[in-house]
Amino acid sequence: MQREQQKTGMLKISNCRVRCRALETLRIVVEDDEDNKEIMVGGDNVNTIVKLLSDEQPKVREEAISLLFELSKSEAMCEKIGSVNGAILMLVGMTSSKSENVSTVEKADKILGNLENNENNARQMAENGRLQPLLTLLIEDVDNGKGIKRVEGSPEIKVSMASYLAELALSDDVKIFVARSMGSSLIDLLKSDNMQSRVASLIALNQISSCSKQLPMQFKEISATILANIASSDCDFDSIPVGPNHQTLVSEDILHNYLHLINNTGPTMECKLLHVLVGLTSSPIAKAGVVSAIKSSGAINSLVTFIEAPQQDLRITSIKLLQNLSPNMGQELATSLRTTPGLLSSLIKVVVENITCTEEQAAAVGLLADLLERDIGFTRQMLEEGVFEMVISRIRMVHQEDPRGSRFVAPYLEGLVRVLSMLTFMLPDELKVVSLCRDHDLVGLFVDLLQVNGLDNVQMVSAFGLLADLLEKDIGFTRQMLEEGAFEMVITRIRMVHQEDPRGSRFVTPYLEGLTRVLSRLTFMLPDEPKAVSLCREHDVAGLFVDLLQVNGIDNVQMVSAFALENLSRQSKILSKLPEMPIFHYFSKQTVVTGLCQVHRGVCSQRDTFCLLEGSALPKLVALLDHTNEKVTEASLAALSTLLDDGVNIEGGVAVLREVEGIKPIMDILLEKQTDNLWRRAVWVVERLLRIEDIAYDVSGDLNVSTALVHAFQHGDYQTRQTAERALKHVDKIPNFSSLFLHLLNTPNLQGYR
């Protein structure tokens, strides 16, 4: 150890040969010897060696760099070397020096390579123009023997390096280099759950994307690309500052700058800046700020014009932006499109003219559907201009393609059918719509769509909404479906979808609603169509609707199913028959017939006579009487009321309702008076219940029920008042004058007046 100290002491001797010999000896001593390297750490040995890097004699500098290279192979020595004031600056300078020999330059570069794994050293190198080590600590390309692999640094180091990068004064060329090489890594860091990481990365991105007005367009495009990538990340843009005055990406002045730039740059920049706005409007939090800025600046009028841009990328991006804005700016968007000549036609042209399904078409038809949903004027204009005929033609064409041929087929077809579905809003007033549906056989088209697989039922959602509306408008469409065997396919689809988890896809619920509405139209044909009765029997349609009553969370399915069961149950008294008696019945002892329905007085079943007493319909319908949706309650009450209809055994119907504990919920509906329709139905049912003497006796003492009936008697429509009057007579709240008159006629004193 003493000898090494003597050698290091000789480094301070001014004689060149002595210094060189001492440096050479020390290099040999520390070569592959960690203990001797540790000894060298002590005192000012490293400082002395670093100073010799600037010695006037090239030979001394060569020996000093060789010794320093050996020392830098030790991790502990790397930290020590980097801590020497000016060491890294001199080494960086030597790597670019033209006066040093090649060997010295190479060793200086290798020393820096050894030092750069230390965080503090990497910072110093960045300060002195060697930026790559700092970037390497953000994300490193490592050769693992099987090719280059990207390895991320630790989260702490990445945050530290990103923060330091934001503080550096970078030249324009360096900004371009950093943007190209590390932009994606910084954006990945921006997606971190750690707020410190996100702040550091966003400030760094802001630093490298800032540019002077004199910078070339290439750099501005790179900056815009970075901003577009940032906007596409899942971040809370409103909480991260990016400007000197605490502005954020969604600050109004920043957004106004974007909107101004969009109209004052070339197509490439315009597309990038529109991408920024697409990303921001895809975030529920950031969207409000963008909408506000567009409204305050009146920029919507210029944004819509990009629909006609000659560059496809620009058109697609602008359409995506407008589609994002349409829920919040539907009226402004519609006004701009309507008042700017040719824009709506250009949008329709994109939708219907291309042969293949493209991303642009999918986006355009989605925007068009949104516009039609918010402005009936567009629908009427398209009807007058014959656009719907083109849409129908496109649906037929796309339907014949392989849905796996393009990833845009599903959204395109969904959009087309959404556009077509807007016709339903004009069905009540426009005979032309019904004619169009007939002329183009829309029922047949939707029957074809019913058999499509592989598109996640996207198109079915809208198709069956429209199909159900058509069937409700014109019974001729229902008859057409019956003749073409389409209801069998609907039944199959319902059974299949009913078995799926409604949470598995956002399309399951509206699809099942549409299918159920379509099938329910079949029950309106039962009185006149024997074929409809046969089909319902063959496929146990009553049982299917009973099953659908328990589809929790889908109110429309439950409501439609209950109303369908009402229609089916009204046929039970017609379909229920007494069993055939033996041929010699009249010559034998009287046969006692058992197993007859106590309501319909014949042989009943759920499948063949649609009887509610068979199966599990009654308890399910009673359970729906206290549903939170009054429409479901009304439908359930309507179905149960068929047990008290004219032509059935009302006493038997009341007895059945008693068994399933349905009397009290019906009385409660009368008292609650949720809606007029529900209230009128309740008055009718209660009057039927009160025909049973013991129920009338019990209710006569209930002041609440009596008050409700009096209210109906005083304030109901003509039919309801008559029904309420009969009910009040049952509980002796109104004298029954007909009964009183008969009683008087039977008295001895008045018999002579008969």
C-alpha positions in Angstrom: 0.0 0.0 0.0 2.9 2.3 0.9 4.4 1.7 -2.6 1.2 2.7 -4.3 1.1 5.9 -2.3 4.6 6.6 -3.4 3.7 6.0 -7.0 0.7 8.4 -6.8 2.9 10.9 -5.2 5.2 10.7 -8.2 2.3 11.9 -10.3 2.9 15.4 -9.0 6.5 15.5 -10.1 6.8 17.8 -13.2 9.1 15.4 -15.0 7.3 13.9 -18.0 9.1 10.6 -17.9 8.5 10.1 -14.2 4.8 10.9 -14.6 4.4 8.5 -17.5 6.2 5.7 -15.6 4.2 6.3 -12.5 0.9 6.2 -14.4 1.9 3.0 -16.3 2.9 1.3 -13.0 -0.4 2.3 -11.3 -2.4 1.0 -14.3 -0.6 -2.4 -14.0 -1.2 -2.5 -10.3 -5.0 -1.8 -10.5 -5.5 -4.0 -13.5 -8.1 -6.7 -12.5 -7.5 -5.9 -8.8 -10.5 -4.5 -7.0 -8.6 -4.1 -3.7 -6.0 -1.9 -5.3 -8.7 0.2 -7.0 -10.3 0.8 -3.6 -7.0 2.1 -2.3 -6.8 4.5 -5.2 -10.1 6.0 -4.1 -8.5 7.5 -1.0 -7.1 11.0 -0.9 -6.9 13.1 -4.0 -5.5 10.4 -6.2 -8.4 10.5 -8.7 -8.4 14.3 -8.8 -4.7 14.2 -9.7 -5.2 11.6 -12.5 -8.1 13.7 -13.9 -5.9 16.8 -13.9 -3.3 15.0 -16.0 -5.9 14.6 -18.8 -5.1 18.2 -19.6 -1.4 17.8 -19.4 0.6 19.5 -22.2 2.4 16.2 -23.1 0.4 13.8 -25.3 2.1 10.8 -23.7 1.0 11.8 -20.2 -2.5 12.3 -21.4 -2.4 8.8 -23.1 -1.2 7.1 -19.9 -3.7 9.1 -17.7 -6.6 8.1 -19.9 -5.5 4.4 -19.9 -5.3 4.4 -16.1 -8.6 6.1 -15.8 -10.1 3.6 -18.1 -9.0 0.7 -15.9 -10.4 2.5 -12.8 -13.7 3.1 -14.5 -14.3 -0.6 -14.8 -15.2 -0.5 -11.1 -18.6 0.8 -10.1 -17.3 2.5 -7.0 -14.7 4.3 -9.0 -17.3 5.5 -11.6 -19.0 7.5 -8.9 -15.7 8.9 -7.7 -14.5 9.9 -11.2 -17.8 11.6 -11.9 -17.6 13.6 -8.7 -14.4 15.2 -9.7 -15.1 18.7 -10.9 -14.6 18.9 -14.6 -13.9 15.2 -15.2 -16.9 14.5 -17.4 -16.5 17.8 -19.2 -12.9 16.9 -20.2 -13.8 13.4 -21.2 -16.6 14.6 -23.4 -14.3 17.1 -25.0 -11.7 14.4 -25.7 -14.2 12.3 -27.6 -14.7 15.1 -30.1 -11.1 16.3 -30.1 -9.3 16.2 -33.4 -5.9 16.7 -31.8 -5.9 13.5 -29.8 -4.9 10.2 -31.3 -7.5 7.6 -32.1 -6.7 5.4 -29.1 -7.1 8.2 -26.6 -10.5 9.2 -28.1 -11.7 5.6 -28.1 -10.7 5.2 -24.4 -12.4 8.5 -23.4 -15.6 7.3 -25.1 -15.3 3.9 -23.3 -14.8 5.6 -19.9 -17.9 7.7 -20.5 -19.7 4.5 -21.4 -18.7 3.0 -18.0 -19.7 6.2 -16.2 -23.1 6.7 -17.8 -24.9 4.0 -15.7 -24.7 6.3 -12.8 -27.6 8.8 -12.6 -25.5 11.8 -11.5 -23.0 11.1 -14.2 -25.7 10.9 -16.9 -27.0 14.3 -15.8 -23.5 15.8 -16.1 -23.1 14.3 -19.6 -26.4 15.8 -20.6 -25.3 19.2 -19.4 -22.2 18.9 -21.5 -24.0 17.8 -24.7 -23.9 14.0 -24.4 -27.6 13.4 -24.1 -27.9 9.7 -24.9 -27.0 8.3 -21.4 -29.9 10.3 -19.9 -32.2 8.9 -22.5 -30.8 5.5 -22.0 -31.9 5.6 -18.3 -35.5 6.3 -19.5 -35.5 3.2 -21.8 -32.5 1.2 -22.8 -31.8 -1.0 -25.9 -30.0 -4.1 -24.6 -28.5 -6.9 -26.7 -29.3 -10.1 -24.9 -27.7 -12.4 -27.4 -30.9 -12.9 -29.2 -31.2 -9.5 -30.7 -31.9 -6.0 -29.4 -34.4 -5.8 -26.5 -35.9 -2.7 -24.9 -35.5 -2.7 -21.2 -37.1 0.1 -19.1 -35.3 1.7 -16.2 -36.7 1.7 -12.7 -39.7 4.0 -12.1 -37.7 6.3 -9.8 -34.8 6.8 -12.3 -37.2 7.4 -15.1 -39.0 10.1 -13.2 -35.7 11.7 -12.2 -34.4 11.6 -15.8 -37.6 13.0 -17.2 -37.6 15.8 -14.7 -34.0 16.7 -15.5 -34.7 16.5 -19.2 -37.4 19.2 -18.7 -34.8 21.5 -17.1 -32.2 21.3 -19.8 -31.7 24.0 -22.4 -31.9 22.0 -25.6 -30.9 23.1 -29.1 -33.5 22.7 -31.8 -31.6 19.7 -33.4 -31.4 18.0 -30.0 -35.1 18.5 -29.5 -35.8 16.8 -32.8 -33.5 13.9 -31.8 -35.1 13.5 -28.4 -38.6 13.7 -29.9 -37.9 11.0 -32.4 -36.0 8.6 -30.1 -37.8 9.1 -26.8 -41.2 10.6 -27.5 -43.0 7.3 -27.2 -41.2 6.4 -23.9 -42.2 9.7 -22.4 -45.8 9.1 -23.5 -45.7 5.7 -21.9 -44.5 7.3 -18.7 -47.4 9.8 -19.0 -49.9 6.8 -18.7 -48.5 5.9 -15.3 -50.8 5.9 -12.3 -48.2 7.9 -10.4 -48.9 11.6 -10.6 -45.2 12.6 -10.2 -44.4 10.5 -13.2 -47.1 12.0 -15.3 -46.1 15.6 -14.4 -42.4 14.9 -15.1 -43.2 13.3 -18.5 -45.6 16.0 -19.6 -43.3 18.8 -18.7 -40.5 17.0 -20.6 -42.7 16.6 -23.6 -43.7 20.2 -23.4 -40.0 21.1 -23.4 -39.0 19.1 -26.4 -42.1 20.0 -28.4 -41.8 23.8 -27.8 -40.4 25.5 -30.9 -39.6 28.9 -32.2 -41.4 30.5 -35.1 -38.3 30.0 -37.2 -38.1 26.3 -36.8 -38.7 24.1 -39.9 -42.1 22.5 -40.6 -40.6 19.1 -40.0 -40.0 19.9 -36.3 -43.4 21.4 -36.0 -44.9 18.2 -37.4 -43.0 16.2 -34.9 -44.2 18.4 -32.0 -47.8 18.0 -33.3 -47.4 14.3 -33.4 -46.2 14.2 -29.8 -49.2 16.3 -28.7 -51.5 14.0 -30.6 -50.0 11.0 -28.9 -50.3 12.7 -25.5 -53.9 13.5 -26.2 -54.6 9.9 -27.1 -53.3 8.7 -23.7 -55.5 8.2 -20.7 -54.6 11.2 -18.6 -56.2 13.9 -16.5 -55.1 16.7 -18.7 -56.8 19.4 -16.6 -54.6 18.7 -13.6 -51.1 18.8 -15.3 -49.5 22.2 -16.0 -47.8 22.6 -19.4 -47.3 26.4 -19.6 -45.5 29.1 -17.6 -48.8 30.4 -16.3 -50.2 27.0 -15.1 -52.0 26.4 -18.4 -53.0 22.9 -19.3 -53.7 21.1 -22.6 -57.4 22.1 -22.1 -56.9 25.7 -21.1 -59.0 27.9 -23.2 -56.1 30.0 -24.6 -54.2 26.8 -25.5 -57.2 25.4 -27.2 -57.8 28.6 -29.1 -54.2 28.4 -30.3 -54.8 24.9 -31.6 -58.0 26.0 -33.4 -56.2 29.0 -34.9 -53.3 26.8 -36.1 -55.6 24.3 -37.8 -56.7 26.9 -40.3 -53.2 28.4 -40.9 -51.0 25.4 -41.6 -50.6 22.7 -44.3 -52.6 19.4 -44.5 -50.1 17.3 -42.5 -50.1 19.7 -39.6 -53.9 20.2 -39.8 -54.3 16.4 -39.5 -52.0 16.2 -36.5 -53.7 19.0 -34.7 -57.1 17.5 -35.4 -55.7 14.3 -33.9 -55.0 16.3 -30.8 -58.6 17.4 -30.6 -59.9 13.9 -31.3 -57.9 12.6 -28.4 -59.1 15.4 -26.1 -62.7 14.9 -27.0 -62.4 11.2 -26.4 -61.8 12.0 -22.7 -65.0 12.8 -20.8 -63.2 15.3 -18.6 -61.3 17.1 -21.3 -64.2 17.2 -23.7 -66.1 19.9 -22.0 -63.2 22.3 -22.3 -62.8 21.6 -26.0 -66.5 22.0 -26.7 -66.5 25.4 -24.8 -63.5 26.6 -26.8 -65.0 25.6 -30.1 -68.3 27.4 -29.2 -66.6 30.5 -28.0 -64.4 30.8 -31.1 -67.0 29.8 -33.6 -64.6 27.2 -35.0 -67.3 24.7 -35.8 -67.9 26.4 -39.2 -64.3 25.8 -40.2 -64.0 22.3 -38.8 -66.9 21.0 -40.9 -65.2 22.1 -44.1 -62.5 19.4 -43.7 -65.2 16.9 -44.7 -64.4 18.0 -48.3 -60.6 17.9 -47.9 -58.8 16.1 -50.8 -56.6 14.2 -48.3 -58.3 11.1 -47.0 -56.4 11.1 -43.6 -57.6 14.6 -43.0 -61.2 13.8 -43.9 -61.2 10.7 -41.6 -59.8 12.6 -38.6 -62.2 15.5 -39.1 -65.2 13.2 -39.3 -64.0 11.4 -36.1 -63.7 14.8 -34.3 -67.2 15.9 -35.5 -68.7 12.6 -34.3 -67.1 13.1 -30.9 -68.6 16.6 -30.8 -72.1 15.7 -32.0 -73.6 14.7 -28.6 -72.7 18.2 -27.2 -72.9 20.3 -30.3 -75.5 18.5 -32.4 -77.6 21.6 -33.2 -74.5 23.8 -34.0 -73.1 21.0 -36.2 -76.4 20.5 -38.0 -76.7 24.2 -38.7 -73.2 24.5 -40.1 -73.7 21.5 -42.4 -77.1 22.8 -43.6 -75.9 26.3 -44.2 -72.7 25.4 -46.0 -73.5 24.3 -49.5 -72.4 20.8 -50.5 -71.2 19.6 -47.1 -74.1 17.2 -46.4 -73.9 15.9 -49.9 -70.2 15.3 -49.5 -70.8 13.3 -46.3 -73.5 11.2 -48.0 -71.2 10.7 -51.0 -68.5 9.2 -48.7 -71.1 6.9 -47.2 -72.6 5.4 -50.3 -70.2 5.7 -53.2 -67.1 3.5 -52.3 -67.3 -0.2 -53.2 -65.4 -1.6 -50.2 -66.0 -0.8 -46.5 -63.3 1.7 -45.4 -62.5 3.4 -42.1 -63.7 6.7 -43.7 -67.0 5.2 -44.5 -67.5 3.7 -41.1 -66.7 7.1 -39.5 -68.9 9.0 -41.9 -72.0 6.8 -41.5 -71.6 7.0 -37.8 -71.6 10.8 -37.9 -74.5 10.8 -40.3 -76.5 8.6 -38.0 -75.8 10.9 -35.1 -76.9 14.0 -37.0 -80.2 12.3 -38.0 -80.9 11.4 -34.4 -80.6 15.0 -33.4 -82.3 16.8 -36.3 -85.5 15.4 -37.9 -85.0 18.0 -40.7 -82.1 16.0 -42.1 -84.2 12.8 -42.1 -86.9 14.6 -44.1 -84.3 16.1 -46.5 -82.8 12.6 -47.1 -86.2 11.1 -47.7 -87.0 13.8 -50.3 -83.6 13.4 -52.0 -83.9 9.6 -52.3 -80.9 8.9 -50.0 -82.6 6.1 -48.0 -83.0 4.1 -51.2 -79.2 4.3 -51.6 -78.7 3.3 -48.0 -81.0 0.3 -48.5 -78.9 -0.7 -51.5 -75.7 -0.4 -49.6 -77.1 -2.6 -46.7 -78.0 -5.3 -49.2 -74.5 -5.1 -50.8 -72.6 -5.2 -47.5 -74.8 -8.0 -46.2 -73.6 -10.2 -49.1 -69.9 -9.6 -48.2 -67.8 -11.7 -45.8 -68.0 -9.9 -42.5 -64.4 -11.1 -41.7 -63.1 -9.4 -44.8 -62.7 -6.0 -43.2 -62.7 -4.8 -39.6 -64.8 -1.9 -40.7 -67.8 -4.0 -42.0 -69.4 -4.2 -38.5 -69.3 -0.4 -37.7 -70.3 0.5 -41.2 -73.3 -1.8 -41.3 -74.3 -0.7 -37.9 -74.2 2.9 -39.0 -76.2 2.2 -42.2 -79.0 0.5 -40.2 -79.0 3.3 -37.6 -79.5 5.7 -40.5 -82.3 3.6 -41.9 -83.9 3.3 -38.5 -84.5 7.0 -38.4 -87.4 6.4 -40.8 -89.4 5.2 -37.8 -89.6 8.7 -36.4 -91.5 9.7 -39.6 -93.9 6.7 -39.7 -96.8 8.4 -38.0 -96.9 11.3 -40.4 -95.3 10.2 -43.7 -97.2 7.7 -45.9 -94.2 7.9 -48.2 -92.1 6.1 -45.5 -94.5 3.1 -45.4 -94.6 3.0 -49.2 -90.8 3.1 -49.3 -90.7 0.2 -46.8 -93.1 -1.8 -49.0 -91.4 -1.0 -52.3 -88.0 -2.1 -51.0 -89.2 -5.0 -48.9 -87.6 -3.9 -45.7 -89.3 -6.7 -43.8 -87.6 -9.2 -46.1 -84.3 -7.3 -45.7 -84.5 -7.5 -41.9 -85.4 -11.1 -42.1 -82.2 -11.7 -44.0 -80.2 -9.8 -41.5 -81.7 -12.0 -38.8 -79.6 -14.8 -40.1 -76.3 -13.0 -40.1 -73.6 -14.3 -37.8 -70.2 -12.9 -36.9 -70.9 -9.3 -36.5 -71.7 -9.3 -32.8 -75.3 -8.5 -33.6 -74.4 -4.9 -34.0 -76.7 -4.4 -36.9 -79.5 -6.3 -35.3 -79.9 -3.7 -32.5 -81.1 -1.1 -34.9 -82.7 -3.5 -37.4 -85.1 -4.9 -35.0 -86.0 -1.6 -33.6 -87.1 -0.5 -37.0 -88.7 -3.9 -37.9 -90.8 -3.7 -34.7 -91.9 -0.2 -35.5 -92.9 -1.3 -39.0 -95.0 -4.2 -37.7 -96.7 -1.9 -35.2 -97.6 0.5 -38.0 -99.0 -2.0 -40.5 -100.3 -5.4 -39.8 -99.6 -6.3 -43.4 -95.9 -6.5 -42.5 -96.7 -8.9 -39.7 -98.7 -11.1 -42.1 -95.7 -11.1 -44.5 -93.4 -12.3 -41.8 -95.8 -15.0 -40.8 -96.1 -16.2 -44.4 -92.3 -16.2 -44.9 -91.6 -18.1 -41.8 -89.6 -15.3 -40.2 -91.2 -15.6 -36.7 -89.7 -19.1 -36.3 -86.2 -17.5 -36.7 -87.1 -14.8 -34.3 -88.1 -17.4 -31.7 -84.9 -19.2 -32.2 -82.9 -16.0 -31.8 -84.7 -15.0 -28.6 -84.0 -18.4 -27.0 -80.4 -18.1 -27.9 -79.9 -14.5 -26.7 -81.9 -15.2 -23.6 -79.3 -17.7 -22.5 -76.5 -15.1 -22.8 -75.2 -12.9 -20.0 -76.7 -9.4 -20.8 -73.5 -7.9 -19.3 -71.4 -9.7 -21.9 -72.1 -7.2 -24.6 -73.7 -3.7 -24.8 -75.7 -5.0 -27.7 -77.5 -7.9 -26.0 -80.1 -5.8 -24.2 -81.4 -3.7 -27.2 -81.2 -6.7 -29.4 -83.4 -8.8 -27.1 -85.8 -5.8 -26.7 -86.2 -5.6 -30.5 -86.7 -9.3 -30.9 -89.3 -9.4 -28.2 -91.2 -6.5 -29.7 -91.2 -8.2 -33.1 -92.5 -11.5 -31.7 -95.2 -9.8 -29.6 -96.8 -8.6 -32.9 -97.7 -12.2 -33.7 -100.1 -12.2 -30.7 -102.2 -9.4 -32.2 -103.1 -11.7 -35.1 -104.4 -14.6 -33.0 -108.1 -13.8 -33.3 -108.0 -13.8 -37.2 -105.1 -16.1 -38.1 -105.3 -19.8 -37.4 -101.7 -20.1 -38.6 -100.6 -17.7 -35.9 -102.3 -19.9 -33.3 -100.6 -23.0 -34.7 -97.2 -21.4 -34.7 -97.6 -20.2 -31.0 -98.7 -23.7 -30.0 -95.9 -25.4 -31.9 -93.1 -23.3 -30.4 -94.7 -22.8 -26.9 -94.6 -19.0 -27.4 -96.6 -18.5 -24.2 -93.9 -20.3 -22.2 -91.2 -18.2 -23.9 -92.9 -15.0 -22.9 -93.3 -16.3 -19.3 -89.6 -17.0 -19.2 -88.9 -13.5 -20.5 -90.9 -12.0 -17.5 -87.9 -12.8 -15.3 -85.3 -11.0 -17.4 -84.2 -8.6 -14.6 -83.0 -5.2 -15.6 -84.6 -5.1 -19.0 -87.9 -3.4 -18.4 -89.0 -3.2 -22.0 -88.7 -7.0 -22.4 -90.8 -7.6 -19.3 -93.4 -5.1 -20.4 -93.7 -6.4 -23.9 -93.8 -10.0 -22.7 -96.6 -9.2 -20.2 -98.7 -7.4 -22.9 -98.1 -10.4 -25.2 -99.4 -12.7 -22.5 -102.5 -10.6 -22.2 -103.2 -11.2 -25.9 -102.5 -14.9 -25.6 -104.6 -15.3 -22.5 -107.6 -13.7 -24.1 -107.7 -16.6 -26.5 -107.8 -19.2 -23.7 -111.5 -19.1 -23.3 -111.9 -19.8 -27.0 -109.3 -22.5 -27.2 -110.2 -24.3 -23.9 -112.5 -27.3 -24.7 -114.4 -29.9 -22.7 -113.0 -33.4 -23.2 -114.8 -35.6 -25.7 -117.4 -37.9 -24.0 -117.7 -41.6 -24.8 -120.2 -42.4 -27.6 -122.6 -44.1 -25.3 -122.3 -41.4 -22.6 -126.0 -40.7 -22.5 -126.8 -44.4 -21.8 -124.3 -44.8 -18.9 -124.0 -43.3 -15.5 -123.2 -39.6 -15.4 -119.4 -39.2 -15.8 -117.6 -36.8 -13.5 -115.1 -34.7 -15.4 -112.0 -33.7 -13.4 -109.0 -31.6 -14.2 -110.9 -28.8 -15.8 -109.6 -25.2 -15.6 -111.5 -23.3 -12.9 -111.4 -20.1 -15.0 -111.9 -21.3 -18.5 -114.1 -24.4 -17.6 -112.2 -26.7 -20.0 -109.0 -28.6 -20.5 -106.2 -26.0 -20.5 -102.4 -26.0 -20.9 -99.8 -23.3 -21.3 -98.7 -24.6 -24.7 -102.0 -25.3 -26.4 -104.5 -22.8 -24.9 -102.1 -20.2 -23.5 -103.7 -20.5 -20.1 -101.9 -18.4 -17.4 -102.9 -20.9 -14.7 -100.6 -23.5 -16.1 -96.9 -23.1 -15.7 -95.3 -20.3 -13.6 -96.9 -17.2 -15.2 -99.2 -16.1 -12.3 -96.6 -15.7 -9.5 -94.2 -13.9 -12.0 -97.0 -11.5 -13.1 -98.0 -10.8 -9.5 -94.4 -10.1 -8.6 -94.2 -7.4 -11.3 -97.2 -5.5 -9.8 -94.9 -3.6 -7.6 -92.3 -3.0 -10.2 -90.6 0.5 -10.1 -91.5 1.0 -13.8 -95.2 1.7 -14.0 -95.4 0.5 -17.6 -94.2 -2.9 -16.5 -96.8 -2.8 -13.7 -99.6 -1.9 -16.2 -98.6 -4.7 -18.6 -98.7 -7.2 -15.7 -102.1 -6.0 -14.5 -103.4 -6.2 -18.0 -102.4 -9.8 -18.3 -103.9 -10.7 -14.9 -107.1 -8.9 -15.8 -107.9 -11.5 -18.4 -108.7 -13.9 -15.6 -111.7 -11.7 -14.8 -112.9 -11.1 -18.4 -116.4 -11.6 -19.6 -116.9 -15.1 -20.7 -114.7 -16.7 -18.0 -115.5 -17.9 -14.5 -114.8 -14.7 -12.5 -115.2 -16.5 -9.2 -112.5 -18.9 -10.3 -110.3 -16.1 -11.4 -110.6 -14.3 -8.1 -109.8 -17.6 -6.3 -106.7 -18.0 -8.3 -105.5 -14.4 -7.6 -106.1 -15.1 -3.9 -103.9 -18.2 -4.0 -101.0 -16.3 -5.5 -101.6 -13.3 -3.1 -102.5 -10.9 -5.9 -105.5 -9.1 -4.3 -103.5 -6.7 -2.1 -101.0 -5.6 -4.7 -104.0 -4.7 -7.0 -105.7 -2.7 -4.3 -102.4 -0.9 -3.7 -102.2 0.1 -7.3 -105.7 1.7 -7.0 -104.5 3.7 -4.0 -101.2 4.8 -5.5 -102.7 6.1 -8.8 -99.3 6.2 -10.6 -100.5 6.9 -14.1 -104.0 7.4 -15.7 -103.9 4.2 -17.7 -102.7 2.1 -14.8 -105.4 3.7 -12.5 -108.2 3.0 -15.0 -107.1 -0.6 -15.3 -107.0 -0.9 -11.5 -110.5 0.5 -11.2 -111.8 -2.1 -13.7 -110.0 -5.0 -12.0 -111.1 -3.9 -8.4 -114.8 -3.7 -9.6 -114.5 -7.3 -10.8 -112.9 -8.4 -7.5 -115.7 -6.7 -5.5 -118.3 -8.9 -7.2 -117.3 -11.6 -4.8 -119.3 -11.0 -1.6 -116.7 -11.7 1.0 -114.1 -9.4 -0.7 -116.7 -6.7 -0.9 -117.5 -7.1 2.8 -113.8 -6.8 3.7 -113.3 -3.8 1.5 -116.4 -2.0 2.7 -114.6 -1.2 5.9 -111.5 0.1 4.2 -111.8 3.8 4.0 -108.8 4.2 1.7 -110.3 2.0 -1.0 -113.7 3.6 -0.7 -112.1 7.0 -1.0 -110.2 5.9 -4.1 -113.4 4.6 -5.7 -115.2 7.8 -4.9 -112.4 9.8 -6.5 -112.7 7.6 -9.7 -116.5 8.1 -9.7 -116.1 11.9 -9.5 -113.0 12.5 -11.7 -112.7 9.6 -14.1 -113.7 9.5 -17.8 -117.2 8.2 -18.6 -116.3 4.5 -18.7 -114.2 4.8 -15.5 -117.1 6.6 -13.6 -119.5 3.8 -14.6 -117.1 1.1 -13.4 -116.4 3.0 -10.2 -120.2 3.4 -9.6 -120.7 -0.4 -9.9 -117.8 -1.0 -7.5 -119.3 1.5 -4.9 -122.6 -0.4 -5.2 -120.8 -3.6 -4.3 -119.6 -2.1 -1.0 -122.9 -0.3 -0.4 -121.5 3.2 -0.7 -124.1 3.9 -3.4 -127.7 2.5 -3.2 -128.4 -0.1 -5.8 -131.7 1.3 -7.1 -132.4 -1.6 -9.4 -132.3 -4.0 -6.4 -134.4 -1.6 -4.3 -137.0 -1.4 -7.0 -137.3 -5.2 -7.3 -137.7 -5.4 -3.5 -140.5 -2.9 -3.5 -142.3 -4.7 -6.3 -142.3 -7.9 -4.2 -144.0 -6.3 -1.2 -147.7 -7.3 -0.7 -149.0 -3.7 -0.9 -147.5 -3.0 -4.3 -148.1 -6.3 -6.1 -151.3 -5.0 -7.6 -149.2 -2.5 -9.6 -147.4 -5.1 -11.6 
